[in-house]
Amino acid sequence: MAEIQLGTVESCFADLIWEKEPVTTGELVKLASDAFSWKRTTTYTVLRRLCDKGLFQNNKGTVTALLSRDEFYARQSREYVDQTFAGSLPAFLAAFTSQKKLSPEEIAEIRDLIDRAGE
């Protein structure tokens, strides 16, 4: 699947849709007006861009996700590790932990994730 890049505005709007879906376009117009002070045309323009990128679909005025929020951000994370650390998760973790000490809870959670991934 091709990489999907979102700008800040698109990312905030996508989060709003994921939180409320399924959602009608009319409700999205109201939500975007309240959250971002957008006009109807801006809401429809950004929604169309997100649909064109394959994140959402607008079927007869009802917007639903084609890719869940978790799936999207998991893909983004994999692509970042692939591009920045030649696909090496250990290299990413080494870089991350060189700047931030992990708490015992974080270490336990990461160990649990690794154990479950190996099953």
SULMOQUI-V194030 format. One line per field, one symbol per residue. ss: DSSP state (H for helix, E for strand, - for the rest). A space follows every 10 residues. Layout:
ss = ???
This chain:
ss = -------HHH HHHHHHHHHH --EEHHHHHH HHHHHH---H HHHHHHHHHH HH---EEEE- -EEEE---HH HHHHHHHHHH HHHHH---HH HHHHHHHHH- ---HHHHHHH HHHHHHH--
